[in-house]
Amino acid sequence: MPIKTFKLGPGTLTIGETGTPVDFSHQCTKIMVKWSKDKEDAVPVLSGEELAGDVTYSASLNATLLQDLDPEVDGIVDWSWAHKGEQHPFSFVPLVGKSITGVVEVDPLDVGGDVKKRNTSDIEWSCVGEPELVDDLVSP
């Protein structure tokens, strides 16, 4: 099979209900949906066999975001502080034709960093349930 790859973007990150999502694409410098695997230990039995341990997967929306503290416009810092602990649907489009949708639990962004630098915040928002990889291409 030949090598296949892609470059991230242009894309989007929106959070919120259909019809009223908030677009935070312009603040993202890095973004990914990250999977974690939790596997329980196998259980040995008298016969010498082992009962395989259960495996569970979970995902999170991880990103590095430019901090925005404009007093005239509510940005992602204000939004994350106002909605901390809430669950909101999200859509991450890494490139045209594919999207990842799901629900995340919002944690507030950290604020601050190096003086006279453009500060960023890293997020790791847990997905509620499993996100879905969706093919957005419409067949003619």
N, C-alpha and C positions, 0 to 999 in steps of 0.2 A: 504494500500500500504506500502511495507517495506521502510525503510530509505535508500536513495541513496545519495551518495556524491562523491567527487573526490578531489585529491590533485593536486594543480597546478604544472605542469611540469612533466618531461622535455618537453619543448616547444620552440617556436621561436617567435621573433618579427622581421619582415623585413619591410623595407620601401623603396619604389621605384618601378619603372616599372618592369613588368615581363621580366626576362632575365638579368636585372641589379639591382636587389634589394640589399640593404645594410642590413646586419644582425647585429642587436643590442641586440640580446638575451643575450650575455655574460655580458652586462652592467645592465640588469634589476634585481632589488631586489624585486620589487612589480609591478604588472601590472593588469589593468582591463579596460574593456569597461564599462563606466558608463552612465546610462540613466537619463535624466531629463524630468519631466513632467510639462507642463505649461497649466493650466486650467483657462479659463476665467470665470468670475462670471456669474451666471444664470441671465436671464433678466425676471423680473416679468412683467406680463401683467394684464390688467384690470380684466379678468375673475378669477384671483387668481392663475392661472397656471404659470409655469415658463418655459421659453425656455432655455434649457441646454446650458451652455457655451461651446465654442469650446475647444478641447484638442489637444495639439501638443506635440510631443516627439522629443527630440534631444539627441545625444550621444556624448561622448568624449572618447578619449584614454588617460587614466590616468596611470602614472607610476612613480616609483622612480628609478632613474638611477645613477649608479656610474659615477662620473665625470672622464673624460679621457682627459688629456692634453699632450699626448706624442708628442713631436715636430717632431718625425719621421713618425708618422702614423696619418692620419686623423681619428678622432673618432667622437662620437656622438655630442660632444660640437662643434667641428669645423663644422660638417655637419649641425647642427641646426642653427648655425650663418650664414652659407653660403646660407641656403635655407629658412630663416625666411620669413613668409608671403606667401610661396608657398604651393600649394596643391599637395600631393603625395599619391599614393595608399599604403595601408599597409595590412599586413597579420599577425594576432596574433594567434598562435597555442597554446592554453592553455594545451593541452595534445594530444597525438597521436589520430587521428580519428576525431577531430573537429577543425574548424578554424573560425576565424572572419575576414572578409575582408571588406574594405571600403576605404575611402579617408579622410585624415586629413589635416588640415591647420597647418603648422609648426610654432611654436614659439621658439625663441632662449632659450637655457638652461641658467639658472643662474650659475655663477661660484664662488666658494669659500665656506667658512664655518669655521668649527672649526680647529684651528691649530693642527698639528700632528694627524689628524684624516682622515679617508677615507671619503671624502665629496661626498654627493649625491645632485641631483637636482630632484625636483618634477615637472612633466609636466601635463598639462591638455590641450591636443590638440583637438580642436573641429572637429567633423566629418562633412564632407560635405555630406548632405543626410544621409541616414540611413545605418549603417553597416549591413552585413549579417552574420548569423550563418550558417556555411556550414558543412555538414557531409562528411568527407573526406574518409570514408571507402569505398572501392571498393567491390562490390558484385562479387562473383566468377561466 
